[in-house]
Amino acid sequence: MDSRFAFVGLGAGPRGRGRSARLRMCTEGPLLSTDILGVTPTNGGARVTCEVTKGSKKTQHTVIVGKEIINKICEGTGQMVDEPTMVKYVFDFFGEIKQDLTNTEGMVPVAEFPVNYFSVRQILAVNDKAEGRLREMIASGSSSTSE
């Protein structure tokens, strides 16, 4: 799996203010890559350990992925993904929203979650656009999981 990205569009943000950018799969140099280090099956899904490289920074994360969440997100897409692939989509989403990936070691404001150890369910609870965007990404195959 190739997980290299590059910016393919830079334009005016909402109402012409600021700038907005999108990440797309590219074969030119890595911008964000998610490497799966291990998968531990659980009763309801899996615990996935990964390393995310963004520029010169590397962070490690453990993500709890439940099968019911995968089914919920994949519903209506015509696609089904496994736990490691869902984790790659999650970090692609984080790249789009410019989520800080610095390990927090649990020291975060109440409104946030520790990005070094979290569940996909928490992402859906914290970001109301996450489920829809993950569904779109899975349906279109626009992810670092694309080959």
Biotite code that builds the C-alpha atoms (Angstrom):
import biotite.structure as struc

atoms = struc.array([
    struc.Atom([0.000, 0.000, 0.000], chain_id="A", res_id=1, res_name="MET", atom_name="CA", element="C"),
    struc.Atom([1.278, 3.420, -0.904], chain_id="A", res_id=2, res_name="ASP", atom_name="CA", element="C"),
    struc.Atom([0.517, 6.127, 1.623], chain_id="A", res_id=3, res_name="SER", atom_name="CA", element="C"),
    struc.Atom([2.241, 9.125, 0.129], chain_id="A", res_id=4, res_name="ARG", atom_name="CA", element="C"),
    struc.Atom([0.383, 12.395, -0.289], chain_id="A", res_id=5, res_name="PHE", atom_name="CA", element="C"),
    struc.Atom([0.914, 15.864, -1.673], chain_id="A", res_id=6, res_name="ALA", atom_name="CA", element="C"),
    struc.Atom([-1.125, 19.038, -1.783], chain_id="A", res_id=7, res_name="PHE", atom_name="CA", element="C"),
    struc.Atom([-2.963, 19.228, -5.106], chain_id="A", res_id=8, res_name="VAL", atom_name="CA", element="C"),
    struc.Atom([-5.047, 22.323, -4.572], chain_id="A", res_id=9, res_name="GLY", atom_name="CA", element="C"),
    struc.Atom([-4.617, 25.579, -2.782], chain_id="A", res_id=10, res_name="LEU", atom_name="CA", element="C"),
    struc.Atom([-7.280, 28.203, -3.056], chain_id="A", res_id=11, res_name="GLY", atom_name="CA", element="C"),
    struc.Atom([-9.273, 30.808, -1.260], chain_id="A", res_id=12, res_name="ALA", atom_name="CA", element="C"),
    struc.Atom([-10.999, 29.662, 1.881], chain_id="A", res_id=13, res_name="GLY", atom_name="CA", element="C"),
    struc.Atom([-14.611, 30.412, 2.790], chain_id="A", res_id=14, res_name="PRO", atom_name="CA", element="C"),
    struc.Atom([-15.778, 33.806, 1.543], chain_id="A", res_id=15, res_name="ARG", atom_name="CA", element="C"),
    struc.Atom([-12.398, 34.402, -0.102], chain_id="A", res_id=16, res_name="GLY", atom_name="CA", element="C"),
    struc.Atom([-10.570, 34.623, 3.224], chain_id="A", res_id=17, res_name="ARG", atom_name="CA", element="C"),
    struc.Atom([-7.526, 32.597, 4.097], chain_id="A", res_id=18, res_name="GLY", atom_name="CA", element="C"),
    struc.Atom([-6.488, 29.537, 2.186], chain_id="A", res_id=19, res_name="ARG", atom_name="CA", element="C"),
    struc.Atom([-7.721, 25.991, 1.976], chain_id="A", res_id=20, res_name="SER", atom_name="CA", element="C"),
    struc.Atom([-5.832, 22.938, 0.820], chain_id="A", res_id=21, res_name="ALA", atom_name="CA", element="C"),
    struc.Atom([-6.590, 19.286, 0.122], chain_id="A", res_id=22, res_name="ARG", atom_name="CA", element="C"),
    struc.Atom([-4.376, 16.240, 0.390], chain_id="A", res_id=23, res_name="LEU", atom_name="CA", element="C"),
    struc.Atom([-4.459, 13.737, -2.435], chain_id="A", res_id=24, res_name="ARG", atom_name="CA", element="C"),
    struc.Atom([-2.628, 10.540, -3.219], chain_id="A", res_id=25, res_name="MET", atom_name="CA", element="C"),
    struc.Atom([0.561, 11.288, -5.089], chain_id="A", res_id=26, res_name="CYS", atom_name="CA", element="C"),
    struc.Atom([3.742, 9.452, -5.992], chain_id="A", res_id=27, res_name="THR", atom_name="CA", element="C"),
    struc.Atom([5.935, 12.460, -5.245], chain_id="A", res_id=28, res_name="GLU", atom_name="CA", element="C"),
    struc.Atom([7.443, 12.460, -1.767], chain_id="A", res_id=29, res_name="GLY", atom_name="CA", element="C"),
    struc.Atom([5.598, 11.578, 1.435], chain_id="A", res_id=30, res_name="PRO", atom_name="CA", element="C"),
    struc.Atom([3.637, 14.225, 3.302], chain_id="A", res_id=31, res_name="LEU", atom_name="CA", element="C"),
    struc.Atom([1.616, 11.939, 5.591], chain_id="A", res_id=32, res_name="LEU", atom_name="CA", element="C"),
    struc.Atom([2.038, 8.213, 5.925], chain_id="A", res_id=33, res_name="SER", atom_name="CA", element="C"),
    struc.Atom([0.445, 5.749, 8.314], chain_id="A", res_id=34, res_name="THR", atom_name="CA", element="C"),
    struc.Atom([2.328, 2.532, 8.993], chain_id="A", res_id=35, res_name="ASP", atom_name="CA", element="C"),
    struc.Atom([0.505, -0.232, 10.838], chain_id="A", res_id=36, res_name="ILE", atom_name="CA", element="C"),
    struc.Atom([2.796, -1.681, 13.524], chain_id="A", res_id=37, res_name="LEU", atom_name="CA", element="C"),
    struc.Atom([0.436, -4.251, 14.982], chain_id="A", res_id=38, res_name="GLY", atom_name="CA", element="C"),
    struc.Atom([-3.143, -5.465, 15.241], chain_id="A", res_id=39, res_name="VAL", atom_name="CA", element="C"),
    struc.Atom([-4.507, -7.119, 18.382], chain_id="A", res_id=40, res_name="THR", atom_name="CA", element="C"),
    struc.Atom([-7.932, -8.710, 17.948], chain_id="A", res_id=41, res_name="PRO", atom_name="CA", element="C"),
    struc.Atom([-10.520, -7.910, 20.636], chain_id="A", res_id=42, res_name="THR", atom_name="CA", element="C"),
    struc.Atom([-14.007, -9.277, 21.260], chain_id="A", res_id=43, res_name="ASN", atom_name="CA", element="C"),
    struc.Atom([-15.616, -6.447, 19.295], chain_id="A", res_id=44, res_name="GLY", atom_name="CA", element="C"),
    struc.Atom([-12.935, -5.535, 16.761], chain_id="A", res_id=45, res_name="GLY", atom_name="CA", element="C"),
    struc.Atom([-9.241, -4.765, 17.163], chain_id="A", res_id=46, res_name="ALA", atom_name="CA", element="C"),
    struc.Atom([-6.644, -2.552, 18.791], chain_id="A", res_id=47, res_name="ARG", atom_name="CA", element="C"),
    struc.Atom([-4.411, -1.158, 16.038], chain_id="A", res_id=48, res_name="VAL", atom_name="CA", element="C"),
    struc.Atom([-0.991, 0.318, 16.765], chain_id="A", res_id=49, res_name="THR", atom_name="CA", element="C"),
    struc.Atom([0.463, 2.611, 14.125], chain_id="A", res_id=50, res_name="CYS", atom_name="CA", element="C"),
    struc.Atom([3.145, 5.164, 13.431], chain_id="A", res_id=51, res_name="GLU", atom_name="CA", element="C"),
    struc.Atom([2.220, 8.316, 11.547], chain_id="A", res_id=52, res_name="VAL", atom_name="CA", element="C"),
    struc.Atom([4.875, 10.316, 9.750], chain_id="A", res_id=53, res_name="THR", atom_name="CA", element="C"),
    struc.Atom([4.031, 13.888, 8.850], chain_id="A", res_id=54, res_name="LYS", atom_name="CA", element="C"),
    struc.Atom([6.990, 15.692, 7.349], chain_id="A", res_id=55, res_name="GLY", atom_name="CA", element="C"),
    struc.Atom([9.909, 14.956, 9.678], chain_id="A", res_id=56, res_name="SER", atom_name="CA", element="C"),
    struc.Atom([7.709, 14.222, 12.732], chain_id="A", res_id=57, res_name="LYS", atom_name="CA", element="C"),
    struc.Atom([6.717, 10.717, 13.780], chain_id="A", res_id=58, res_name="LYS", atom_name="CA", element="C"),
    struc.Atom([4.029, 9.891, 16.317], chain_id="A", res_id=59, res_name="THR", atom_name="CA", element="C"),
    struc.Atom([2.752, 6.556, 17.590], chain_id="A", res_id=60, res_name="GLN", atom_name="CA", element="C"),
    struc.Atom([-0.905, 5.851, 18.217], chain_id="A", res_id=61, res_name="HIS", atom_name="CA", element="C"),
    struc.Atom([-3.119, 3.033, 19.438], chain_id="A", res_id=62, res_name="THR", atom_name="CA", element="C"),
    struc.Atom([-6.631, 3.075, 18.018], chain_id="A", res_id=63, res_name="VAL", atom_name="CA", element="C"),
    struc.Atom([-9.556, 0.932, 19.180], chain_id="A", res_id=64, res_name="ILE", atom_name="CA", element="C"),
    struc.Atom([-11.741, -0.017, 16.213], chain_id="A", res_id=65, res_name="VAL", atom_name="CA", element="C"),
    struc.Atom([-15.070, -1.758, 16.803], chain_id="A", res_id=66, res_name="GLY", atom_name="CA", element="C"),
    struc.Atom([-16.703, -3.883, 14.115], chain_id="A", res_id=67, res_name="LYS", atom_name="CA", element="C"),
    struc.Atom([-20.038, -2.119, 14.758], chain_id="A", res_id=68, res_name="GLU", atom_name="CA", element="C"),
    struc.Atom([-18.403, 1.252, 14.010], chain_id="A", res_id=69, res_name="ILE", atom_name="CA", element="C"),
    struc.Atom([-16.904, -0.096, 10.795], chain_id="A", res_id=70, res_name="ILE", atom_name="CA", element="C"),
    struc.Atom([-20.332, -1.438, 9.781], chain_id="A", res_id=71, res_name="ASN", atom_name="CA", element="C"),
    struc.Atom([-21.970, 1.909, 10.631], chain_id="A", res_id=72, res_name="LYS", atom_name="CA", element="C"),
    struc.Atom([-19.438, 3.959, 8.650], chain_id="A", res_id=73, res_name="ILE", atom_name="CA", element="C"),
    struc.Atom([-19.323, 1.567, 5.677], chain_id="A", res_id=74, res_name="CYS", atom_name="CA", element="C"),
    struc.Atom([-23.116, 1.321, 5.437], chain_id="A", res_id=75, res_name="GLU", atom_name="CA", element="C"),
    struc.Atom([-24.259, 2.494, 2.035], chain_id="A", res_id=76, res_name="GLY", atom_name="CA", element="C"),
    struc.Atom([-20.746, 2.754, 0.550], chain_id="A", res_id=77, res_name="THR", atom_name="CA", element="C"),
    struc.Atom([-20.730, -0.593, -1.196], chain_id="A", res_id=78, res_name="GLY", atom_name="CA", element="C"),
    struc.Atom([-17.355, -1.165, 0.467], chain_id="A", res_id=79, res_name="GLN", atom_name="CA", element="C"),
    struc.Atom([-16.208, -2.923, 3.623], chain_id="A", res_id=80, res_name="MET", atom_name="CA", element="C"),
    struc.Atom([-12.841, -2.278, 5.254], chain_id="A", res_id=81, res_name="VAL", atom_name="CA", element="C"),
    struc.Atom([-10.887, -4.034, 7.973], chain_id="A", res_id=82, res_name="ASP", atom_name="CA", element="C"),
    struc.Atom([-9.631, -2.420, 11.184], chain_id="A", res_id=83, res_name="GLU", atom_name="CA", element="C"),
    struc.Atom([-6.140, -1.388, 9.940], chain_id="A", res_id=84, res_name="PRO", atom_name="CA", element="C"),
    struc.Atom([-7.625, 0.155, 6.804], chain_id="A", res_id=85, res_name="THR", atom_name="CA", element="C"),
    struc.Atom([-10.144, 2.122, 8.897], chain_id="A", res_id=86, res_name="MET", atom_name="CA", element="C"),
    struc.Atom([-7.249, 3.477, 10.965], chain_id="A", res_id=87, res_name="VAL", atom_name="CA", element="C"),
    struc.Atom([-5.539, 4.696, 7.780], chain_id="A", res_id=88, res_name="LYS", atom_name="CA", element="C"),
    struc.Atom([-8.755, 6.460, 6.751], chain_id="A", res_id=89, res_name="TYR", atom_name="CA", element="C"),
    struc.Atom([-8.968, 8.053, 10.206], chain_id="A", res_id=90, res_name="VAL", atom_name="CA", element="C"),
    struc.Atom([-5.473, 9.513, 9.900], chain_id="A", res_id=91, res_name="PHE", atom_name="CA", element="C"),
    struc.Atom([-6.220, 10.683, 6.355], chain_id="A", res_id=92, res_name="ASP", atom_name="CA", element="C"),
    struc.Atom([-9.210, 12.501, 7.860], chain_id="A", res_id=93, res_name="PHE", atom_name="CA", element="C"),
    struc.Atom([-6.969, 13.949, 10.584], chain_id="A", res_id=94, res_name="PHE", atom_name="CA", element="C"),
    struc.Atom([-4.656, 15.201, 7.830], chain_id="A", res_id=95, res_name="GLY", atom_name="CA", element="C"),
    struc.Atom([-7.554, 16.944, 6.115], chain_id="A", res_id=96, res_name="GLU", atom_name="CA", element="C"),
    struc.Atom([-8.718, 18.704, 9.271], chain_id="A", res_id=97, res_name="ILE", atom_name="CA", element="C"),
    struc.Atom([-5.136, 19.432, 10.351], chain_id="A", res_id=98, res_name="LYS", atom_name="CA", element="C"),
    struc.Atom([-5.514, 17.590, 13.654], chain_id="A", res_id=99, res_name="GLN", atom_name="CA", element="C"),
    struc.Atom([-2.434, 17.985, 15.834], chain_id="A", res_id=100, res_name="ASP", atom_name="CA", element="C"),
    struc.Atom([-0.925, 14.497, 16.084], chain_id="A", res_id=101, res_name="LEU", atom_name="CA", element="C"),
    struc.Atom([1.480, 15.237, 18.926], chain_id="A", res_id=102, res_name="THR", atom_name="CA", element="C"),
    struc.Atom([1.283, 12.588, 21.613], chain_id="A", res_id=103, res_name="ASN", atom_name="CA", element="C"),
    struc.Atom([-0.681, 14.066, 24.464], chain_id="A", res_id=104, res_name="THR", atom_name="CA", element="C"),
    struc.Atom([-0.208, 11.262, 27.001], chain_id="A", res_id=105, res_name="GLU", atom_name="CA", element="C"),
    struc.Atom([-3.734, 11.883, 28.224], chain_id="A", res_id=106, res_name="GLY", atom_name="CA", element="C"),
    struc.Atom([-3.172, 15.542, 29.126], chain_id="A", res_id=107, res_name="MET", atom_name="CA", element="C"),
    struc.Atom([-5.839, 17.197, 26.997], chain_id="A", res_id=108, res_name="VAL", atom_name="CA", element="C"),
    struc.Atom([-8.714, 19.614, 27.509], chain_id="A", res_id=109, res_name="PRO", atom_name="CA", element="C"),
    struc.Atom([-12.071, 17.978, 28.274], chain_id="A", res_id=110, res_name="VAL", atom_name="CA", element="C"),
    struc.Atom([-13.372, 18.862, 24.798], chain_id="A", res_id=111, res_name="ALA", atom_name="CA", element="C"),
    struc.Atom([-10.609, 16.812, 23.133], chain_id="A", res_id=112, res_name="GLU", atom_name="CA", element="C"),
    struc.Atom([-9.273, 13.290, 23.356], chain_id="A", res_id=113, res_name="PHE", atom_name="CA", element="C"),
    struc.Atom([-5.750, 11.865, 23.665], chain_id="A", res_id=114, res_name="PRO", atom_name="CA", element="C"),
    struc.Atom([-4.627, 11.344, 20.073], chain_id="A", res_id=115, res_name="VAL", atom_name="CA", element="C"),
    struc.Atom([-2.063, 8.754, 21.084], chain_id="A", res_id=116, res_name="ASN", atom_name="CA", element="C"),
    struc.Atom([-4.738, 6.343, 22.440], chain_id="A", res_id=117, res_name="TYR", atom_name="CA", element="C"),
    struc.Atom([-8.350, 6.635, 21.332], chain_id="A", res_id=118, res_name="PHE", atom_name="CA", element="C"),
    struc.Atom([-11.261, 4.834, 19.722], chain_id="A", res_id=119, res_name="SER", atom_name="CA", element="C"),
    struc.Atom([-12.925, 5.555, 16.398], chain_id="A", res_id=120, res_name="VAL", atom_name="CA", element="C"),
    struc.Atom([-16.158, 5.956, 18.389], chain_id="A", res_id=121, res_name="ARG", atom_name="CA", element="C"),
    struc.Atom([-14.564, 8.925, 20.214], chain_id="A", res_id=122, res_name="GLN", atom_name="CA", element="C"),
    struc.Atom([-13.741, 10.601, 16.898], chain_id="A", res_id=123, res_name="ILE", atom_name="CA", element="C"),
    struc.Atom([-17.374, 10.342, 15.835], chain_id="A", res_id=124, res_name="LEU", atom_name="CA", element="C"),
    struc.Atom([-18.448, 11.854, 19.176], chain_id="A", res_id=125, res_name="ALA", atom_name="CA", element="C"),
    struc.Atom([-15.936, 14.728, 19.031], chain_id="A", res_id=126, res_name="VAL", atom_name="CA", element="C"),
    struc.Atom([-16.201, 15.665, 15.337], chain_id="A", res_id=127, res_name="ASN", atom_name="CA", element="C"),
    struc.Atom([-19.675, 15.720, 13.792], chain_id="A", res_id=128, res_name="ASP", atom_name="CA", element="C"),
    struc.Atom([-18.230, 15.682, 10.239], chain_id="A", res_id=129, res_name="LYS", atom_name="CA", element="C"),
    struc.Atom([-16.080, 12.594, 10.789], chain_id="A", res_id=130, res_name="ALA", atom_name="CA", element="C"),
    struc.Atom([-18.633, 9.886, 10.012], chain_id="A", res_id=131, res_name="GLU", atom_name="CA", element="C"),
    struc.Atom([-19.806, 11.474, 6.772], chain_id="A", res_id=132, res_name="GLY", atom_name="CA", element="C"),
    struc.Atom([-16.297, 12.257, 5.565], chain_id="A", res_id=133, res_name="ARG", atom_name="CA", element="C"),
    struc.Atom([-14.976, 8.783, 6.419], chain_id="A", res_id=134, res_name="LEU", atom_name="CA", element="C"),
    struc.Atom([-17.951, 7.302, 4.539], chain_id="A", res_id=135, res_name="ARG", atom_name="CA", element="C"),
    struc.Atom([-17.152, 9.481, 1.492], chain_id="A", res_id=136, res_name="GLU", atom_name="CA", element="C"),
    struc.Atom([-13.488, 8.497, 1.585], chain_id="A", res_id=137, res_name="MET", atom_name="CA", element="C"),
    struc.Atom([-14.331, 4.792, 1.777], chain_id="A", res_id=138, res_name="ILE", atom_name="CA", element="C"),
    struc.Atom([-16.919, 5.012, -1.019], chain_id="A", res_id=139, res_name="ALA", atom_name="CA", element="C"),
    struc.Atom([-14.495, 6.806, -3.339], chain_id="A", res_id=140, res_name="SER", atom_name="CA", element="C"),
    struc.Atom([-11.386, 4.927, -2.263], chain_id="A", res_id=141, res_name="GLY", atom_name="CA", element="C"),
    struc.Atom([-9.595, 8.261, -1.775], chain_id="A", res_id=142, res_name="SER", atom_name="CA", element="C"),
    struc.Atom([-7.135, 7.303, 0.908], chain_id="A", res_id=143, res_name="SER", atom_name="CA", element="C"),
    struc.Atom([-3.586, 6.322, 1.586], chain_id="A", res_id=144, res_name="SER", atom_name="CA", element="C"),
    struc.Atom([-4.957, 2.795, 1.331], chain_id="A", res_id=145, res_name="THR", atom_name="CA", element="C"),
    struc.Atom([-5.422, 3.215, -2.424], chain_id="A", res_id=146, res_name="SER", atom_name="CA", element="C"),
    struc.Atom([-2.811, 1.583, -4.585], chain_id="A", res_id=147, res_name="GLU", atom_name="CA", element="C"),
])
